[in-house]
Amino acid sequence: MIRVKVRGNETIEQMVRRFKKLCEKEGLNRDIKRTSYYEKPSERRRRRQRKSMKRIVKDGF
C-alpha cells in the first residue's frame, strides 16, 4: 500500500505528483493495464520471452 504524507507547506498538486511517481515506481500502472483485459496464455508466454530476450541483449550476452 502506498502512503503519502503531507510535507510542510506542500500543495495538493505536489502531493498528487509524488503519489503518481510512487505508483510508477511500484509498477502499479503497468499491472492495472495488464489486468484490464484478458491475455491469452500464449500471449503472456510470448511477452515474457520478449522481456527476457531484451534483458539478455542488454547485458551483452
C-alpha atoms as an extended CHARMM CRD file, in Angstrom:
* protein
*
        61  EXT
         1         1  MET       CA              0.0000000000        0.0000000000        0.0000000000  PROA      1               0.0000000000
         2         2  ILE       CA              1.3350000000        3.4180000000       -0.9460000000  PROA      2               0.0000000000
         3         3  ARG       CA              1.0430000000        6.2010000000        1.5770000000  PROA      3               0.0000000000
         4         4  VAL       CA              1.8810000000        9.8410000000        1.0140000000  PROA      4               0.0000000000
         5         5  LYS       CA              2.3170000000       12.1020000000        3.9990000000  PROA      5               0.0000000000
         6         6  VAL       CA              1.8680000000       15.8380000000        3.6550000000  PROA      6               0.0000000000
         7         7  ARG       CA              5.1050000000       17.7900000000        3.9860000000  PROA      7               0.0000000000
         8         8  GLY       CA              5.1440000000       21.2820000000        5.4970000000  PROA      8               0.0000000000
         9         9  ASN       CA              3.5420000000       23.7650000000        3.1110000000  PROA      9               0.0000000000
        10        10  GLU       CA              3.0340000000       21.2590000000        0.3030000000  PROA      10              0.0000000000
        11        11  THR       CA              0.1070000000       21.8040000000       -2.0470000000  PROA      11              0.0000000000
        12        12  ILE       CA             -2.3420000000       19.1070000000       -3.1030000000  PROA      12              0.0000000000
        13        13  GLU       CA             -0.9120000000       19.1440000000       -6.6370000000  PROA      13              0.0000000000
        14        14  GLN       CA              2.5950000000       18.4320000000       -5.3450000000  PROA      14              0.0000000000
        15        15  MET       CA              1.3070000000       15.6310000000       -3.1620000000  PROA      15              0.0000000000
        16        16  VAL       CA             -0.5910000000       14.0540000000       -6.0740000000  PROA      16              0.0000000000
        17        17  ARG       CA              2.5400000000       14.3350000000       -8.2320000000  PROA      17              0.0000000000
        18        18  ARG       CA              4.5700000000       12.4890000000       -5.5910000000  PROA      18              0.0000000000
        19        19  PHE       CA              1.8420000000        9.8390000000       -5.3520000000  PROA      19              0.0000000000
        20        20  LYS       CA              1.9080000000        9.3020000000       -9.1250000000  PROA      20              0.0000000000
        21        21  LYS       CA              5.6970000000        8.9380000000       -9.0780000000  PROA      21              0.0000000000
        22        22  LEU       CA              5.4670000000        6.3470000000       -6.3100000000  PROA      22              0.0000000000
        23        23  CYS       CA              2.8100000000        4.4300000000       -8.2540000000  PROA      23              0.0000000000
        24        24  GLU       CA              5.0190000000        4.4960000000      -11.3330000000  PROA      24              0.0000000000
        25        25  LYS       CA              7.9900000000        3.2990000000       -9.3160000000  PROA      25              0.0000000000
        26        26  GLU       CA              5.9890000000        0.4170000000       -7.8350000000  PROA      26              0.0000000000
        27        27  GLY       CA              4.7130000000       -0.5870000000      -11.2900000000  PROA      27              0.0000000000
        28        28  LEU       CA              1.0390000000       -0.2350000000      -10.4220000000  PROA      28              0.0000000000
        29        29  ASN       CA              0.1400000000        1.4240000000      -13.7220000000  PROA      29              0.0000000000
        30        30  ARG       CA              1.6760000000       -1.4580000000      -15.6480000000  PROA      30              0.0000000000
        31        31  ASP       CA             -0.2010000000       -4.0320000000      -13.5650000000  PROA      31              0.0000000000
        32        32  ILE       CA             -3.5090000000       -2.2320000000      -13.9810000000  PROA      32              0.0000000000
        33        33  LYS       CA             -3.0860000000       -2.0170000000      -17.7480000000  PROA      33              0.0000000000
        34        34  ARG       CA             -2.0930000000       -5.6780000000      -17.9620000000  PROA      34              0.0000000000
        35        35  THR       CA             -5.0620000000       -6.9030000000      -15.9230000000  PROA      35              0.0000000000
        36        36  SER       CA             -7.6380000000       -4.6020000000      -17.5220000000  PROA      36              0.0000000000
        37        37  TYR       CA             -8.1540000000       -7.0520000000      -20.3900000000  PROA      37              0.0000000000
        38        38  TYR       CA             -7.8200000000      -10.7860000000      -20.8790000000  PROA      38              0.0000000000
        39        39  GLU       CA             -4.4660000000      -12.0010000000      -22.1120000000  PROA      39              0.0000000000
        40        40  LYS       CA             -4.2320000000      -15.4490000000      -23.6300000000  PROA      40              0.0000000000
        41        41  PRO       CA             -1.6480000000      -17.7610000000      -22.0380000000  PROA      41              0.0000000000
        42        42  SER       CA              0.2800000000      -17.9400000000      -25.3180000000  PROA      42              0.0000000000
        43        43  GLU       CA              0.4490000000      -14.1290000000      -25.4830000000  PROA      43              0.0000000000
        44        44  ARG       CA              1.6170000000      -13.9850000000      -21.8700000000  PROA      44              0.0000000000
        45        45  ARG       CA              4.3520000000      -16.5420000000      -22.6180000000  PROA      45              0.0000000000
        46        46  ARG       CA              5.4300000000      -14.5940000000      -25.7270000000  PROA      46              0.0000000000
        47        47  ARG       CA              5.5710000000      -11.3310000000      -23.7550000000  PROA      47              0.0000000000
        48        48  ARG       CA              7.7220000000      -12.9220000000      -21.0540000000  PROA      48              0.0000000000
        49        49  GLN       CA             10.0930000000      -14.3780000000      -23.6570000000  PROA      49              0.0000000000
        50        50  ARG       CA             10.4860000000      -10.9820000000      -25.3310000000  PROA      50              0.0000000000
        51        51  LYS       CA             11.1920000000       -9.4060000000      -21.9550000000  PROA      51              0.0000000000
        52        52  SER       CA             13.8750000000      -11.9730000000      -21.1390000000  PROA      52              0.0000000000
        53        53  MET       CA             15.4650000000      -11.5440000000      -24.5820000000  PROA      53              0.0000000000
        54        54  LYS       CA             15.6550000000       -7.7890000000      -24.0450000000  PROA      54              0.0000000000
        55        55  ARG       CA             17.3810000000       -8.3920000000      -20.7200000000  PROA      55              0.0000000000
        56        56  ILE       CA             19.8710000000      -10.8180000000      -22.3110000000  PROA      56              0.0000000000
        57        57  VAL       CA             20.6890000000       -8.4060000000      -25.1390000000  PROA      57              0.0000000000
        58        58  LYS       CA             21.0260000000       -5.5300000000      -22.6940000000  PROA      58              0.0000000000
        59        59  ASP       CA             23.5090000000       -7.4810000000      -20.5500000000  PROA      59              0.0000000000
        60        60  GLY       CA             25.5970000000       -8.1680000000      -23.6530000000  PROA      60              0.0000000000
        61        61  PHE       CA             25.4950000000      -11.9490000000      -23.9060000000  PROA      61              0.0000000000
